[in-house]
């Protein structure tokens, strides 16, 4: 701990105060491999949280691709290079045929910023709708969408927030059709409000898995009426795939495919190149061209040859190692284990998720569904003390966020479950 104390003091002096850290006792990591991380004392941790190393920490295929390209050439997109073209062809082949072009950025924040401007370019309007518990990044534009950290000076008049879906406590009182209709009704109200304002309505931006909202279990077609309302009003649907994308949900390559709709614009980030800073925006070529005409946009590092080599390696590994199928089978195995734990521990109120994105919501009382955020914090920290890293998320901040690297196996899931059982038994 003396070492950590010195690091924390140095960090505050050099990087500023209030930089966030995981856990009450921060972890000083020095090495990673696959689903494992090691601290400075050589202690091993099972990583059940990080989706950035999507195909595993330090995957040799990705490391080799970065090394090979970095030793040959790295520059920007104002020169011709086949690497970006090969990658965008490979990437867009995983989408619906209408999503056939892309802009590469460095982060998901940049991607969402670009997506909002795409909607402005196409519609000529600036009003945007998001949920009231979302996160789409930290540029000036997208920080306007987050209610958890309101921007200095308040929200601009061009933003409307709608209630985040909560399948455990559904809007409308019922988990099925009434829930979907109630959510769509709130979106329709927000559209009408923007249409009556000087801003007009340009786009609805959502994570199709609603990850930061606590990844509620939504019925098939939940967003059909919402998407129809957006299109009827002349707006665009932006799907933020930073968290559910690249096969994370175990059923499809993309979260919107699982949800059952085709967005107008898709944004990508974190897991795109296994930790190398790559983000992207996928859209129809006409939408992308409208953006290029309306905005002079150039990103020095976006789409550079090394980033594209890393991103290409990630797609290849996902396919060759059958990681989407692995997410499906291991995720189902883990959720069955959560069900067994729920029969034993009354603090588990709800179990949800898909593929290798899952968690449990902790409550003080199952009958009232009263959230237990402080308890969730204690559990997450106790898991860290026992060598298992996970986070918490959701509207009430009482749901565990389990989102490990995609090679996560049944054996890893069993270790996580047995550790959680031990922690809950000790409460």
Buried (B, 14 or more C-beta within 10 A) or exposed (E): EEEBEEEBEEBEEEEEEEEEEBBEEBBEBEEBBBBBBBBEEEEEBBBBBBBBBBBBBEBEBBEEBBEEBBEEEBEBBEEEBEBBEEBBEBBBEBBBEEBBBBBBBBBBBBBBBBBBBBBBBBBEBBBBBBBBBBBBBBBEBBBBBBBEEEEEEEBBEBBBBBBBBBBBBBBBEEBEEEBBBBBBBBBBEBBBBBBEBEBBBBBBBBBBBBBBBBBBBBEEEBBBBBBEBBEEBBBBBBBBBBBBBBBBBBBBBBBBBBBBBBBBBBBBBBBBBBBBBBBBBBBBEEBBEBBEEBEEBEBEBBBBBBBBBBBBBBBBBBBEBEBBEBBBBBBBBBBEBBEEBBEEBEBBBBBBBBBBBBBBBBBBEEEEBEBBBEBBBBBBBBBBEBBBBBBBBBBBBBBBBBBBBBBBBEEBBEBBBBBBBEBBEEE
